[in-house]
Amino acid sequence: MASIGSIGRSDASEQRLPKTVKVKNKQPSDRQITAEQILREAKEIQLEDDFKAPKTIITATLASVRDVYERAVANLPPGNEKRYWRRYVWLWIKYAVWEELSAGDAERAREVYRACLKLIPHASFTFAKVWLLAAKLEVRARRLDSARRILGTAIGLAPKHKLFRSYIELEMQLGNIDRCRALYEKYVEWAPSSATAWLKFAELESQLGEAARARALFELAVSQPLLDMPEALWKGYIDFEIEQGERERVRILYERLLDRTKHVKVWLSYARFEAEPLPTPEPPEGEEEDEEAAAARAEEEGPEAAAGRAVRARSVYERAFRSLREGQPDAKEEAVMLLEAWREFEQGCAAFRPAGDVAAAVAAVEAKLPRRIKRKRPAGGAAAGPDAPLEEYYDYAFPDEAGGAPNLKLLEAALRWKRQRMGGEEGGG
């Protein structure tokens, strides 16, 4: 075993300094090299020496990769159910993307999309993503007619909301308004219950300044017997008329909506509309608003008309509270919500109303507010038996229900007596 001293001597003997290089030409060079450049070049040389290329480099030719994809897509799903086809279709999509980006062959990518679309059973289901990717490939190649042909075929064979929206978006980017209108017509014809389709169609006409066409579309939409989101459609119609500055038309719309539903949110929205001024609509380009119409609008929507708007809003609150208490007596939380909004409205009238009148109005509203009381009921609801445990809950007692409170307490006492009696009989037995 070597000693520590011998190891040190052997290492010292092996590690010898290189011989110094004698410089023969001592004349200054035309190009001066700084110390920073020397250090940087030395570091680059060291990095090149330290780098070792891998021993084996696996290279796959385009033909071999293409062969793998071909063998993968040759395995069809076991049945015509969409859940079996999802991963299979993604293989085709990856194949087409690889052909376009990695192989750089757009024509083969186009053939891959065509072959995939031929295999999908469009009568049972379809994949909008494949149609859209095929169309976007044509758009990137600036073949707009081919893209339109693909999207048109998709809508004809297997229409979907996503296909309609994407096709319309493409035509909007190209500025083809007539094509967008034609597509929206087919869209609402295919899905007349889609509130979103009607809203987008009317929004297009509104942006183009065609208020009459937008209003006609809204009328057609609200007259549909079945809608998936009727509240969104009515809100869009009302917001459109508010933007147009048509207060009377908005009132008519709210009344029509209240004939269909008495929801508290409709009443609250109606009251807020009556209390707030309408925004001033901008006249069409190249036209000026009539002076008489502008004066009438200022008289109705200006600050001096705030008192008149408050009277109409107060009338709406009164109608809403009466409707909720008479038509929906169990909707107590909704009635409390309405009263709280009503009280806040009366407090906000201090800017144009005497303080005494404001205090009296607020007190009148607060007199309608209910008391929050704690009660008990069977834990299982109405279907629970007599031995069901009781649970506590909070209820609202309105002033107009004061006459029924003694009877309610009597019924609760009778129920307790009945349970005690049944418990005594069981114990005696």
C-alpha positions in Angstrom: 0.0 0.0 0.0 1.5 3.3 -1.0 2.0 6.0 1.5 0.5 9.4 1.4 3.9 11.0 0.7 4.6 8.7 -2.3 1.1 9.5 -3.7 1.8 13.2 -3.5 5.3 12.8 -5.1 3.9 10.7 -7.9 1.1 13.2 -8.6 3.6 16.1 -8.5 5.9 14.3 -11.0 3.0 13.5 -13.4 1.5 17.0 -13.3 4.3 19.1 -15.0 3.9 22.6 -16.3 4.0 23.1 -20.0 7.1 24.6 -21.6 7.0 28.3 -22.3 6.7 29.3 -25.9 9.4 31.7 -27.1 8.1 34.6 -29.1 10.4 35.2 -32.1 8.5 38.2 -33.7 8.3 40.9 -31.1 6.8 43.6 -33.5 3.4 44.9 -32.4 0.5 43.4 -34.5 -1.9 45.6 -36.5 -4.8 43.9 -34.6 -4.7 44.2 -30.9 -6.4 41.4 -28.8 -7.7 42.2 -25.4 -7.5 39.9 -22.4 -11.3 39.5 -22.4 -11.2 38.1 -25.9 -8.5 35.7 -25.0 -10.5 34.4 -22.0 -13.7 34.1 -24.0 -12.0 32.1 -26.8 -10.4 29.8 -24.2 -13.7 29.1 -22.6 -15.3 28.3 -26.0 -12.5 25.9 -26.8 -12.9 24.2 -23.4 -16.6 23.8 -23.9 -16.0 22.2 -27.3 -13.6 19.8 -25.7 -15.9 18.9 -22.9 -18.8 18.2 -25.2 -19.1 14.5 -26.2 -21.5 13.5 -28.8 -23.8 10.5 -27.9 -22.6 7.2 -29.0 -25.8 6.3 -30.8 -28.1 8.7 -32.6 -31.5 7.3 -33.6 -32.7 8.8 -36.9 -36.1 8.1 -38.2 -36.8 8.9 -41.8 -40.1 10.5 -42.9 -41.1 7.2 -44.6 -40.8 5.3 -41.3 -42.8 7.8 -39.3 -45.4 7.9 -41.9 -45.6 4.1 -41.9 -46.2 4.1 -38.1 -49.1 6.6 -38.5 -50.6 4.5 -41.3 -50.5 1.4 -39.2 -52.0 3.2 -36.3 -55.0 4.7 -38.2 -55.6 1.3 -39.9 -57.1 0.0 -36.6 -60.7 1.2 -36.6 -62.7 1.6 -33.4 -64.9 -1.4 -32.4 -68.3 0.3 -32.8 -70.0 3.5 -34.0 -70.0 5.1 -30.6 -68.4 8.5 -30.1 -66.5 7.5 -27.0 -64.6 4.9 -29.0 -63.7 7.3 -31.7 -62.2 10.2 -29.7 -58.7 8.8 -29.4 -58.8 7.4 -32.9 -59.7 10.8 -34.4 -56.8 12.4 -32.4 -54.4 10.0 -34.2 -55.6 11.4 -37.5 -55.2 15.0 -36.3 -51.7 14.3 -35.1 -50.9 12.6 -38.4 -52.1 15.6 -40.4 -50.3 18.2 -38.2 -47.1 16.2 -38.5 -47.4 16.1 -42.3 -47.9 19.9 -42.4 -45.4 21.0 -39.8 -42.7 18.3 -39.6 -42.8 16.8 -43.1 -43.7 20.1 -44.7 -46.1 18.5 -47.1 -49.4 20.4 -47.0 -50.9 18.3 -49.8 -50.5 15.1 -47.8 -51.9 16.8 -44.8 -54.9 17.7 -46.9 -55.3 14.1 -48.0 -55.1 12.9 -44.4 -58.0 15.2 -43.4 -60.0 13.9 -46.3 -59.4 10.3 -45.4 -60.4 11.0 -41.8 -63.6 12.7 -42.8 -64.6 9.9 -45.0 -64.3 7.4 -42.2 -66.3 9.3 -39.6 -70.0 8.1 -39.5 -71.5 11.6 -39.8 -75.0 10.2 -39.6 -74.4 9.1 -36.0 -72.0 11.8 -34.8 -69.2 14.0 -36.1 -66.1 15.9 -34.8 -66.3 19.6 -35.5 -62.6 19.9 -34.7 -61.6 17.9 -37.8 -63.8 20.0 -40.1 -62.4 23.2 -38.7 -58.7 22.0 -38.8 -59.2 21.0 -42.5 -60.8 24.4 -43.3 -58.0 26.3 -41.5 -55.4 24.4 -43.5 -57.1 25.7 -46.6 -57.2 29.2 -45.2 -53.4 29.1 -44.5 -52.9 28.0 -48.1 -55.1 31.0 -49.2 -57.6 28.7 -50.8 -60.8 30.3 -49.4 -63.1 28.6 -51.8 -61.9 25.2 -50.6 -62.3 26.3 -46.9 -65.9 27.5 -47.6 -66.6 24.2 -49.4 -65.4 22.2 -46.4 -67.4 24.2 -43.9 -70.5 24.2 -46.1 -70.3 20.4 -46.4 -69.9 20.1 -42.6 -73.0 22.2 -42.0 -74.9 20.2 -44.6 -73.9 16.7 -43.3 -73.7 17.2 -39.5 -74.5 20.8 -38.4 -73.2 21.9 -35.0 -73.2 25.1 -33.1 -69.4 25.3 -33.2 -69.3 24.8 -37.0 -71.8 27.7 -37.5 -70.0 30.0 -35.2 -66.6 29.3 -36.8 -67.9 29.7 -40.3 -69.6 33.0 -39.4 -66.4 34.2 -37.7 -64.4 33.4 -40.8 -66.8 35.4 -43.1 -66.8 38.3 -40.6 -63.0 38.5 -40.7 -63.2 38.6 -44.5 -65.9 41.3 -44.4 -68.6 39.3 -46.2 -71.7 40.6 -44.4 -74.2 39.0 -46.8 -72.7 35.6 -46.3 -72.9 36.1 -42.5 -76.6 37.0 -42.8 -77.2 33.9 -44.9 -75.3 31.7 -42.4 -77.3 33.2 -39.5 -80.5 32.5 -41.3 -79.5 28.8 -41.7 -78.3 28.8 -38.1 -81.6 30.0 -36.6 -83.5 27.7 -39.0 -81.6 24.7 -37.8 -81.7 25.7 -34.1 -84.7 28.0 -33.5 -84.6 27.3 -29.7 -81.0 28.7 -29.4 -81.2 32.1 -27.7 -77.5 32.6 -28.4 -78.0 32.3 -32.2 -80.9 34.8 -32.2 -78.9 37.2 -30.0 -75.8 37.1 -32.2 -77.9 37.6 -35.3 -79.6 40.6 -33.8 -76.3 42.0 -32.5 -74.9 41.8 -36.0 -77.8 43.9 -37.4 -77.5 46.3 -34.5 -73.8 46.9 -35.1 -74.5 47.5 -38.8 -77.0 50.2 -37.8 -80.0 48.2 -38.9 -82.3 48.8 -35.9 -85.5 47.8 -37.6 -84.0 44.5 -38.8 -82.6 43.8 -35.2 -86.0 44.6 -33.7 -87.7 42.2 -36.1 -85.3 39.5 -35.2 -85.9 39.9 -31.5 -89.6 39.7 -32.1 -89.2 36.5 -34.0 -87.0 35.1 -31.3 -89.3 35.9 -28.3 -92.2 34.4 -30.2 -90.6 30.9 -30.4 -92.5 28.3 -28.4 -89.3 26.9 -26.9 -86.1 28.6 -25.9 -83.1 27.3 -24.0 -82.3 30.6 -22.3 -85.4 32.9 -22.6 -84.2 35.2 -19.8 -81.0 36.0 -21.8 -83.0 36.7 -24.9 -85.4 39.1 -23.1 -82.5 40.8 -21.4 -80.8 41.3 -24.8 -84.0 42.7 -26.3 -84.5 45.1 -23.4 -80.8 46.2 -23.5 -81.1 46.8 -27.2 -84.1 49.1 -26.8 -82.4 50.9 -23.9 -79.4 51.6 -26.2 -81.8 53.0 -28.8 -83.3 55.3 -26.2 -86.8 53.9 -26.6 -88.2 54.2 -23.1 -91.8 53.5 -24.1 -90.8 50.4 -26.0 -88.8 49.1 -23.0 -91.9 49.6 -20.7 -94.0 47.5 -23.2 -91.3 44.8 -23.2 -91.3 44.6 -19.4 -95.0 44.4 -19.2 -94.9 41.6 -21.8 -92.3 39.8 -19.8 -94.3 40.1 -16.6 -97.2 38.4 -18.3 -94.9 35.4 -18.7 -93.2 35.4 -15.3 -93.5 37.3 -12.0 -89.9 36.6 -10.9 -88.6 39.1 -8.4 -85.5 39.9 -10.5 -87.8 41.1 -13.4 -89.6 43.5 -11.0 -86.3 44.8 -9.6 -84.9 45.3 -13.1 -88.1 47.1 -14.2 -88.0 49.4 -11.1 -84.3 50.3 -11.7 -85.0 51.1 -15.3 -87.8 53.5 -14.4 -85.6 55.2 -11.8 -82.5 55.7 -14.0 -82.1 58.0 -17.0 -81.5 56.4 -20.4 -78.2 56.9 -22.3 -78.3 59.3 -25.2 -78.2 57.3 -28.4 -75.8 58.3 -31.1 -77.4 59.3 -34.4 -76.3 57.5 -37.6 -73.3 58.8 -39.4 -74.1 61.8 -41.5 -77.4 62.5 -39.7 -78.3 64.8 -36.9 -81.0 64.4 -34.3 -84.1 66.4 -34.6 -84.2 69.4 -32.2 -87.7 68.7 -31.0 -86.8 65.0 -30.3 -83.6 66.1 -28.5 -85.6 68.6 -26.4 -88.2 66.0 -25.5 -85.5 63.5 -24.6 -83.7 66.0 -22.4 -87.0 66.8 -20.7 -87.7 63.2 -19.9 -84.1 62.0 -19.1 -82.6 65.1 -17.6 -81.9 65.7 -13.9 -85.1 67.8 -13.6 -87.2 64.7 -14.5 -85.8 62.6 -11.7 -88.9 63.2 -9.6 -91.2 61.9 -12.3 -89.0 58.8 -12.8 -89.1 58.2 -9.1 -92.9 58.2 -9.1 -93.0 55.6 -11.8 -90.3 53.4 -10.1 -92.3 53.6 -6.8 -95.3 52.5 -8.6 -93.4 49.4 -9.9 -92.2 48.6 -6.4 -95.8 48.7 -5.0 -97.1 46.5 -7.8 -94.2 44.0 -7.3 -94.8 43.8 -3.5 -98.5 43.3 -4.0 -98.0 40.6 -6.7 -95.5 38.7 -4.5 -97.7 38.7 -1.4 -100.9 37.8 -3.2 -99.7 35.6 -6.0 -96.7 33.9 -4.2 -97.2 34.0 -0.5 -94.5 31.5 0.1 -91.9 33.6 -1.6 -91.0 35.4 1.5 -87.2 35.8 0.9 -88.0 37.3 -2.5 -90.4 39.8 -0.9 -87.7 40.7 1.7 -85.2 41.3 -1.1 -87.7 43.5 -2.9 -88.4 45.6 0.2 -84.7 46.1 0.9 -84.2 47.4 -2.6 -87.3 49.6 -2.3 -85.9 51.1 1.0 -82.6 51.8 -0.6 -84.3 53.5 -3.5 -86.3 55.7 -1.2 -83.1 56.7 0.7 -81.5 57.7 -2.6 -84.3 60.1 -3.4 -82.9 62.6 -0.9 -81.2 64.5 -3.7 -84.4 65.9 -5.1 -87.0 65.3 -2.4 -87.6 67.0 1.0 -86.0 65.2 3.9 -89.4 64.8 5.7 -90.9 63.1 2.7 -87.9 60.8 2.3 -88.1 59.8 6.0 -91.8 59.1 5.7 -91.4 57.0 2.6 -88.6 55.0 4.2 -90.7 54.5 7.3 -93.6 53.3 5.2 -91.4 50.7 3.5 -89.9 49.5 6.8 -93.3 49.0 8.2 -93.8 46.4 5.5 -90.7 44.5 6.5 -91.3 41.2 8.3 -90.0 39.9 11.7 -87.4 37.2 11.6 -88.5 34.4 14.0 -87.2 31.0 14.9 -89.6 28.0 14.4 -89.4 24.2 14.5 -90.5 21.6 12.0 -90.0 17.8 11.5 -86.5 17.1 10.1 -87.8 15.0 7.3 -90.3 17.5 6.0 -94.0 16.7 5.4 -93.3 13.0 4.8 -91.7 12.5 8.2 -93.6 10.5 10.8 -94.8 11.6 14.2 -91.5 10.4 15.8 -89.3 12.4 13.5 -86.9 14.8 15.4 -87.5 18.5 15.1 -85.2 21.0 13.5 -85.1 24.7 14.0 -85.4 27.1 11.1 -85.9 30.8 10.5 -89.1 32.2 9.0 -90.5 35.6 8.2 -93.7 36.9 9.7 -95.1 39.8 7.7 -97.4 42.3 9.3 -100.4 41.1 7.2 -99.9 37.6 8.7 -100.3 38.7 12.3 -103.9 37.4 12.4 -102.7 33.9 11.6 -100.0 33.7 14.2 -102.3 32.6 17.2 -103.8 29.8 15.1 -100.3 28.7 14.1 -99.2 28.6 17.8 -102.3 26.6 18.6 -101.5 24.1 15.9 -97.9 23.7 17.2 -99.2 23.2 20.8 -101.7 20.5 19.5 -98.9 18.7 17.7 -96.7 18.7 20.9 -99.7 17.3 22.9 -100.3 14.6 20.3 -96.7 13.5 20.5 -96.7 13.4 24.3 -99.9 11.4 24.3 -98.5 8.9 21.8 -95.3 8.6 23.8 -97.3 8.0 27.0 -99.4 5.3 25.4 -96.3 3.5 24.2 -94.7 3.7 27.7 -97.9 2.4 29.3 -98.2 -0.5 26.9 
